[in-house]
Amino acid sequence: MGRATTISAFARDAFAPLIDLVFPPRCPLCGEALATQTGLCSACWADLAIPTEPACSTCARPFPPGVEGGAAQCAVCLADPPLHSGIAAATLYNDASRKLILAFKHGRKIALAEQLGQLMAAKLPEPDGQPPLLVPVPLHRWRLWRRGFNQAALLARSLEKHGKGRVAVDVLVRQKSTPMLGGMRRKARERALKGAIAINRRWANRLKGRDVILVDDVLTSGATSNVCVKALRKAGVRSVKVACFARVLNEALGEQAEGHTAENITPEVTKTLGAT
């Protein structure tokens, strides 16, 4: 641990009682009082849907109870093998994760990046050898200017803090502005993203043989991540793993998805709030 990090941690701990007095810790979802400034209350933690085993060996899509995992693949991956090397999702997209994403991204509660990133880090293995590059899905400069931050970059920095790799914020660039993708069907998303994302020329000769973790907040249809993975593969990276906080898998939620499907999730993930 570096000297600057040690001083920062000391200052944080020293001023924690004063911060708690001025800003009493509250659950970011329901407002319930908490003991610390981070985390959720026990009830809201219970509302999060955490992906479990057994699951597809390729994309980590949870299998129904009673189905053996191991090297088994889901029907989606068998029918259309993905270009990525796996998906690590902290949660499945439901009401609780949706509220966190909306508070983080559109409510501008950027301090939530640490909590969301910590949950994502728990789904990623420890680096073996050269640390992977943590590459956030890029925003177009106009959207970045309007929002003031790239939520994927903040999550990537949290993952770096938890030892999951090295942040490389500018590997991918969004060359053209695209409309909000929530509400679009898969084909419309693909058309909107055509030619939108490319490798930054400064990284063109520095990616060959590297392992990459592509970071985003919500994984919906996979249209955006597929474009990013294709660009990275073309640049010669060895592998690309996709890491996200919330993954839309309506079929994996079971009863939790009832009454939620028509508004936010369709079979092609057409109306997921918070998705870009």
N, C-alpha and C positions, 0 to 999 in steps of 0.2 A: 504494500500500500504506500503510495507516494505521500510526501509531506503535505501537499495541497489538499489531498483527500482526507488526511488525518485532521488537519485544521478545520476543514469543512464539517467533518463529522462531529468534532468537538463543539464547534459553534452551534450546530443544529441541536445537539443534546443540551447545551447550556441554555439556549433560548426556548427550548420546547415548552416548559411550564408557562412562560409568558405568552407564547403563541396559542397554547391551549386555552388560556384565560381570555384572550381577545377573540379568538376564533374557536369556540368549543367544537371538538371533533364530532362530525356527523356522518352517518352513512350517506354516500352520494346518491343512493337510489331512493331511500325512504325517509331520510332525515333523522333516523333513530340515533340517539347519543352513543358515542363510541369511547373506548378508552384511549385510543391513539388517533392520529391524523390520517392514517392509512387503513385500507381494508373496507370490508362491508360488515353489516350486522349479520348475526347468525341466520336470520330468516332469509335475507337476500342472498347470502352465500348458498343456501339450500335451493334457491330458485334458479341458480345457474345450472345449465346442462353441460356436464363435462363428458367429452367423448371417452368411451371405454373399450376395452377388449372383450371379445375378439373383434378384429377389424380387418379390412382388406390390406394385404401386404404391400400394395402399391400406393393407394391413396388414403388409407386409414379410415375409410368409410365403415362405420360400425355395422357389424352383422347382427341379425336378430338373435335373441337368446337361444342357446342350444346349438348354434352353428359353430363349428370349429374354425379357428383362424389359421395360425401358422403361415404357410406360404400361399394360402388361398387368396384369390382375387375376386373382386365384386364383378357383377355383370357389366357395369359401366366401363371398367378398365379392360375387361376382356373384349368388349365390342369396339372400344376406341382407346387403345393404349396411350396414356398421357406422355407428354414430353418431359414433365418434371420427374424428380427423383423421390417424391413423397410429399405428403401434406402434414403439417403439425398445427393443429387447431386447438387453442386453449379451451374454447367453449363451442357449443352449437348455438346457432342464432335463435333466440327465443325472446320473450318480453324483457327478461332481466338483462341479457346481453345487449339487446337493442337500446334500452334506456342508458346503459353505460356508454355505448358508442355515440349516441346522440348527445349526451352530456359532454363527452370528450371532444368530439369533432365539431358539432354545431353549437354546443353550449359553451365552448371555449374553456372547459375545465381541463387544461393541459396537464395539470398535476396527476390526473388519472393515468397518464402514460406509464408511470412507474408501476402502478398496480396491474394494469393490463399486461405490461411487458413481463412482469414477474410470473403471471399465469402462463404466458406464452413460453417463457424460458423453461418452465417445468416440463414442457412437451418436447424439448430439444435435447439431443445428446451432448455430452461434453466433447469439445473439439479434440480430434486425434491427429496430432501433427500440426500442420499449418492451419491457423484459424480460418474459417470460411469468411467470405465477404458478406456483410449484412447490407443488402441492397434494397432500399425502400422503393415501392411503386411510386413513380414520379407524378407530380402535379404540373399542369401547365403554368407558366409564369403568371398569367392573369389570375388564375384561381388561387395560386399561392399568395399573390398580392392581396386579394380580397379576404382570404381566410387568415393570413398572417403566419401560417405554419403548415407544414406537411405532417399530418398525423402519423403516416407510415414511418417517416424519418424519426419522429419522437419515440415510437415503439422500437425502432432499430437501435437507437441510443440506449434504451433501457436494456435491450438484449445484450448489447456490448458490456454494459455495467455488470450484467450477470454472467459474463465470461463466455458468451455463445459465439463470439466472432469479432470482426473488426468492421465498423461502420464505413461504408463507401457510399456517401449520399448522392454523388453525382455520376454514378455509372450509367444510369438510364436517364434519358431526357424525353419529355413529352413535347414533340415538335409542333403539334397543332392542338388547339383547344377542342375538347370534345364535350358534348352535352352530358348532363347528369345521366348516368346509366340506369339508375333505379327507375323501373317502369318500362324498360325496353326488353323485348324478347332477345333470345340469343343471337339470331341472325342480324338484328338491328344493332346490337352491341358490336358484333364483329365488323359491320360496315362502318360504324362510327369510329372504331379504333384502327381501321386500316391506315397504315402509314403514320400513326400518331406517336408511337414510341420507338426509340432507337438508342443505340449505344453512343455515349458521349465520345467524341473523337479522341479525347485525352486518355480514354481507357481502351481504345481499339486494339492496342498491342500488348495489353497488360493483363488480359483475362484468360489467356490460353492455359488450360490445365488447372484452373482454380475451382474450388468449390464455392457455391453461392447459396445463401439463404435469402430468398425474395420475401420481403416483409410488407404486409398490408394489414388493415384493420378488419375488413370483412371480405370473405371469399364467397361470392355468390355463384354466378354461372361459370366462372373461370375464364371469361373472355379476356379480361384485362391481364390476368396472370399468364394466360397462354401467349399473348402477344409479347409480354416481357420475357418469358422463358424462351420463346423462339429467337428473340434478339440475342439473348445471352448464349444460347446454344450455337448460334451462327458465329458468335465471337470466339468460340472455342473453349468455353468453360467445361469442366469435367462433369459437374452435377449441379442441379438447381433444386433445392428443397423450398417449398412454399410454407411460410409461417404466417398465421393470422390469429387474431383474437377470437373472432366469431366466424363460424362456417355455416352456411345455409344448407341444411340437410333435413328437409321437412319430414321425410320418411323415417328418420332416426329419432324424431321427437315423440312419436306416438301420440298419446292423449294430450301432451303439452301443446301440440300444434292445432288442436281443435279450436275453432273460432278465431284463429290467428292466420290461417292459410289464405283466405280470400283477400285480406287486407294487405299482407306483406309478402307472402310467398306463393308462387305458382309453380307448377312442375318445371318451368324454365326460369324460375327466379326472376320474375319480371317487376316486382314492386317492393323491393327490400329497402326500408327506410335506412338511411345512412350509407348506402352503397354508392360508390362513385365509379 
